[in-house]
Amino acid sequence: MVDAADRAGVHLVVGHSHSFDRPILRTRELIASGAYGAPKMIAAQYYTDFLYRLRRPAELDPEKGGGVILNQGAHQVDIVRLLAGGKATAVRAFAGRWDPTRPVDGAYAALLDFEGGVFASLLYQGYGHFDGDELCGDVTELGAPRDSSQRGAARRRLAGLADASEEVAAKAARNYGGAAQVSYASDHLSHQHFGLVVVSCERADLRPLPNGVMVYADDEAKLDPLPPPRIPRVEVIDELCAAVIDGKPPLHDGRWGMATLEVCLAMLDSARENRDIALHHQVAAPAIRSS
C-alpha cells in the first residue's frame, strides 16, 4: 500500500488512532517547544471492558488478528511513539488470556526502548473490572461523561445473547448508521482519551487530559486548557481533508502506520517467545508546529 501510494503520487492516511486526539497532539507540541527539556520516560495504561463488548468471530480468533494487542495496542503504541519521537528500537512484552470463553489476549504489558534514551511502559487490561476512565476525569474514551451506573453493562449485554450470530447482529446494530447507534450531544463532549498517559521530561511531567494538558513543572502545576471538540474524532477528518484537498502530507501516513504495526507484531512475538524483539522499520515522528 505504501509503495502503491508512492507510485500514484497520492497520500496514504492511517485511519482512526488516539494519537490524533488533540490533547496528545498538544502534548507533542509542548515537548517540541523545548520548554520542559527532553522526554525521558513515558507511562501509559488503560483498564476497560474491551473483551466483553460486542465482537465479530474474527476479533476472538488469535489467528485472524483478534485480541487486545492488535486491536487496542495500536492506539497505545501510536501515542507513545508520537510522544517519544517515533523510533523504537526494541520491545519486551507479556500477554494474558484469562477467559476461555473469549480465547484471545485480553491484557498485555510491554516495555519499549527508543532512540535518544527514552523508554516507555505500556499496560492494557480489557477484562471489565476496574474502569480506567476513573483516572481521566470520569470521561469515557469517546469523550462523553462516564455513567457509573453502567458498570458491568458490557457483560450483562453479552449474557443476554443466545449465540455468536446474535452477537454479530447486535454489534452491527450499534455501528455507525445502525438501529442502536449511540450518539452524544456536542455540548457535553470532552476530548477523547486512551487512559492514563504521563510523559516525564527533564523539567516537568506532562499529562494529557480530556480538557487539556496538565503540566507538573519544577515550581508549579498548571492546566494548559483546550476548548472542547465540536464533533468526535474531528482531528481524523481534518487530517484526511488536508491530505486530499490541500495535498498536505499527513502526520499519520502509511510508513507511520507500518512502524506501529511492527511494534504490535513484535509484542505478540515477545510474549510468545519470552524474549526481547529488535525493531527495524521505525520512522521518526514528523515535526509539529506549536499552535
N, C-alpha and C positions, 0 to 999 in steps of 0.2 A: 504493500500500500504506500509506503514512504517513497519507494523508487518510482511507482506509477505517478504519484503526485508530482515528483520532481520532473519526470519526463513531460508531463502535461502542463507544467508551469502554473500549477494551482496550489492552494494551501490545503493542508490536511489538518483538521482540528479535532482533538480528542473531546469526547462528549463529557457529560457532567462529572465533575470531581470537586471535592470540597476544597481543593487548593484554589478554586475560583472564588470562594467566599470572600467578601470584602474585608472582614477582619484579618484573614490570613494574608491577603494582598497588602493590607496596611501594615501588618507586622513586618512583612518583607521590605516595604518602603522604609520603615524605621531602622531596620538592620542596615539597609543600603545607605542610609544617611550618614552612618558612622558615628552618630551622636552617643551611642552606648557601647562602642567598641565591637570587636568581632564576636560572633556567636561561638560558643564553646560546647554547649550541651543542650539537647532537646529531649523533653519527656512528653509523650503523647499516650493517652489511654482513654478507652471508652467502654462502658458496660451497657448492653442493650438487650432487647428480646429478639434479636435478629433471627435466631434459629426457629422461632415459633411463629413468625409472620408467615403469611401465605406464600407457598413456594411451588414452582413447577418441578416435575420429577428430576430434570437435569440439575436443578440447583441443590438437590440432595444426593447427587451422584458424583463422587470424587473423580471418576474417570471422565466426566463431562464438564469439569470445571467448577463443581459445586463446593461449597464451604466458604468460611469467612475470609480466608487468606486471599483468594482471588476476587471475591465479591466486595468485601469491606476493606481488606488490607490495601487495595489500590488507592482508596481515598487517603488513608493514613500515611502510606508511603509517599504519595504525591505531595501532601502537606509538608512532611518532614524534609523531603528532597528540596522543595522550593525554599524553605527557610534555611537549610544548611548549605545551599549553593549548588545542589544538584548531583554532584559527582560522588556517589557512594563507592566504596572500594571493596567492602566485604560485609557479609551478613551471617549472624548466628541466630537460629530460631528454634522454638519449641511450639508444638501444637497439641490441642486436646480434643478428643472425641469422647464425650461423656454420656451420650444418649443414643442407645442402639436403634431407637425409632427414627432418629434423624442422623444417619450414619456418615456424617462428614465432619470436618474440623469445625468446631464451634467456638474455639478460643485459640489465641496464639500470644506468644511473647517473643520479641526479637530485639537484637542489638545491631545497629548499623554504624559502620565506620565510614568517615568521609575524608576526602582530600582537604587539607588545611587544618586538620586536627579536631574537627567537630565530630562528636559521637551522639547517637540518639537511641533512646529506648522506646519501643512500641509495644502496647498491650491492648488486646481487644478480647472481650468476652461477651458472647451473644446468647447466654442461657436464661435470660429473663428474670433475674433475681434483683440484684442492686441496679438502680437506674442511674446511669451516668449523667442524665440531664439535671440531676440534683446539684452537680458541680458546675453547671452552666446557667445559673440564674433561673432554674426551673423553666427553661425554654427548650422545646424539642429540637431534634436535629433539623427539621424543616422550618424552624423559626417561629412556631406557634407556641402559645402559652401551654405549659405542661399541666395536664389534668391528673392529679394524684389518684382520683377515683378509678382511673383506667389501668391501674397497676394489675398485671396478670391478664389483661384483656386479650392479648395475642394467644395465650394458652387456652383460654376459655373459648375463643372463636374457633380454634383448631379442634378442640374436643367436640364441638358441635357438628363436625363434618363427618360424613359416613366413610369416605374413601378419598384416594388421591384425585379422582376425577372431579369430585366436588370441590376439593381444594383448588384445583386449576381454574374451575369456573368462578369460584369466589375471588381468586386473585385477579382474573380478567375483569370482573365487575368493578374492582377497586382501582383499576388502571385508568389512565387519562381517557376521558370520554365514556367510561363505564357507568353503569347504573348506580353504583355505590361509591363513585369517586368522592373524595373528601376535599373540599376547598376551604381556604382560610381567608377571612376578611383582611383586606390590605392594611387597615388601620390598626390591626393587632399584631402585625408581623414584626419580628426581630430578624437579625441576620442569622443565616443557618450556621451550624457548627458541626464538628465531629469530635465532641468530647473535650476533655482537658488537654490543653497544649501549653507548655511553658518553654520558652527559649531563654536559656541563660547566656547572656552576653558578658563581656568583661566588666561593664559598669552598670548593668541593670538586668532584671528578668522581665521578659515581655510575655503577656498572656492575652491572646485573642479571646474576645468575649462576644456574645450576640449583639452588644451595643457599642463596641469599640475595642480598644486595646488597653489593658492595664499595664502601666509602666512602673515597675518597682525599682527605683534608682537608688543611688547611694544615700540620698538625704530626703527622699520623698516618694510617695506612691500616688500616682495620678491616673485618671482615665483619659485616654485620647479618644474622644467620642466620635461616633459615626452616625449619620442620620439613618433612620430605618429604611429598609428597601421598599420600593413601590410594589414589586411583584417578586415571588420566589425565583431564585436562580437567574435573576436578570443579568448577572455578570457573564453567564454562559452564552446567552443570546447576544449580548453586546460584543463578545469576542468573535462569535461566528459572523455577525453582521459586519464588523470591522474588517474581517478577512475577505468576505465575499464582496462587499460594496466598496470598501476603501483600499483593498489589496494589502492591508496591514498584516505583517507576519504575526501569527498567534503565539501567545506565550505557551499554550499547551498544544504543541504541534505533534506530528507523528513520531519524531525521534524522541521527544519528551515522553510520550506515552509508552514507547517501546522500552525506554530505560526503566520506567516504573514497573512495567510488566516483568522485566528481567529480575528486579528485586523480589517481586512476589513469587516468581517461579523458584528463585534461589531460596526463599523462605521455606517453600514446600520441600525442596531437596535437603536443606539443612535439618529440618525437623525429622525427615525420614531417615537420613543418613547419620545424624548426630555428629555433625562437623561444621566448621566454617566453610562458607562458599565465597570464592572470589568473584568479583563483578568486572565485566569487560566492555560493556556497551553503554556506559553512562554519559550523560551530556550535562554541561553546565547550565544553571538557571539563567535565563536571559535577564538583562538589566531591566529594572523597573524604575520609571521616573516617579519622584515623590509628587503627590497631588496636593 
